[in-house]
């Protein structure tokens, strides 16, 4: 059951954790792009070596 104390606790938790979560998501998105680029380069290299 939600009580005013529980609601306040959740608001504080989200407020305190919001910034780190946003930074983590941003970094994961950037990391994913770099991994996709790395994958493309590796596949090109492997295809080039097979020829």
C-alpha positions as CSV (number, residue, x, y, z in Angstrom):
1,X,0.0,0.0,0.0
2,X,1.3,3.4,-0.8
3,X,1.6,5.7,2.1
4,X,2.9,9.3,2.1
5,X,6.1,8.0,3.6
6,X,6.5,5.4,0.8
7,X,5.7,8.0,-1.9
8,X,8.3,10.4,-0.5
9,X,10.9,7.6,-0.3
10,X,10.3,6.7,-4.0
11,X,10.5,10.4,-5.0
12,X,13.8,10.8,-3.2
13,X,15.2,7.6,-4.7
14,X,14.3,8.6,-8.2
15,X,15.5,12.1,-7.7
16,X,18.9,10.9,-6.3
17,X,19.3,8.2,-8.9
18,X,18.0,10.0,-12.0
19,X,21.2,11.7,-13.0
20,X,23.4,8.6,-12.7
21,X,20.9,6.5,-14.7
22,X,20.7,9.2,-17.4
23,X,24.5,9.2,-17.7
24,X,24.7,5.4,-17.8
25,X,22.1,5.3,-20.6
26,X,24.0,7.9,-22.6
27,X,27.3,6.0,-22.2
28,X,25.7,2.7,-23.2
29,X,24.3,4.3,-26.4
30,X,27.7,5.7,-27.3
31,X,29.4,2.4,-26.5
32,X,26.9,0.5,-28.7
33,X,27.7,2.8,-31.7
34,X,31.4,2.2,-31.2
35,X,30.9,-1.6,-31.0
36,X,28.8,-1.6,-34.2
37,X,31.6,0.3,-35.9
38,X,34.2,-2.2,-34.6
39,X,32.1,-5.1,-35.8
40,X,31.9,-3.6,-39.3
41,X,35.6,-3.2,-39.4
42,X,36.3,-6.7,-38.2
43,X,33.8,-8.2,-40.8
44,X,35.5,-6.2,-43.6
45,X,38.9,-7.4,-42.5
46,X,37.8,-11.0,-42.4
47,X,36.2,-10.8,-45.8
48,X,39.3,-9.1,-47.2
49,X,41.6,-11.8,-45.8
50,X,39.4,-14.6,-47.3
51,X,39.7,-13.2,-50.8
